[in-house]
């Protein structure tokens, strides 16, 4: 249960509004510590810091951070629109998880609120004497954090929204998801065999339509154990489930367990990268297909995408599956061959008539066919047959 809770907490923390709220809370905490810290400042330091010096710094921070925040939000929105229109709309989700952008924006907002609150408290004469010394030190620390954030932001803007950065981020997330699924083909549960699902098992139907975004398998295992039942989840992560369609089957537990199944098999309008390497492969494939369209005509990008897909497929070859630890769950196992085939087929069909891609495509099929993994070698043979038609 703990891994599922941590995963949900991690997903929640990656939202921009959450980071802004946290940094804002730290800003108010800094002001409170400035007031409390005045008690430990030795007497005689009061004349070292004048109220006018602190007020000037706070006004500069308040004025500049509001402008910088507005500008940064404009840049972020423009980058998101460019990625969605130039490469693939699905890549927009990768930018939504850009922690560098989120942290920088949260720092700017937090600094603005810190300065604004400090100015108000100064007008109310809350900070006087030794408290002013502590406030000055805390303000200098905030300025240092702003400088660090600006440097990070400038460095990040060099590649934000570019094809290289977007494709690399998708590849990295997909490799991570693929390696995790290679170690846990069925997410730690038994591999589902649809032919062996008991006919008497109760049906759990989906209450709404959506993609199966994520499975919180540890919580699902705990719920099944509490009801002394077993759960057969019939759809893989990334699959689309229609309202009223059978989502799973259970061997007991009734409606209480059925609600737990629906709660911990999250359905949503969009896929994500965490447990679904097929989504990342699809995003890369769409980038390559768009590059081969007559309006773009960029076979170099298609070749780059081809190599990225091959790296994802081949560089996770050595991962060994773990033993089953969720004995009451049966989940669809990862079919790596099918995922690679679905990603490469549109790319190869669109590029079949291009002489400059013929050799790279042939080498790609040769590399896949030479793997010890039967799923990859079968995918290579099926791709070869499909592209010859």
ABEGO torsion letter per residue (X at the ends): XAAAAAAAAAAAAABAAAAAAAAAAAAAAAAAAAAAAAAABBBGAAAABBAAAAAAAAAAAAAAAAAAAAAAAAAAAAAAAAAAAAABAAAAAAAAABAAAAAAAAAAAAAAAAAAAAAAAAAAGABBEAAAAAAAAAAAAAAAAAAAAAAAAAAAAAABGBAAAAAAAAAAAAAAAAAAAAABAAGGBBBBBAAABBAABBBBBBABBEBBABBBAAAAAAAAAAAGBBBBBABBBGBBBBBGBBABBBAEGEAAAAAAAAAABBBBABBBAAABAAAAAAAAAAAAAAAABAAAGBAAAAAAAAAAAAAAAAAAAABBBBBBABAABBBBBBBAAAAAAAAAAAAAAAAAABAAAAAAAAAAAAAAAABABAAAAAAAAAAAAAAAX
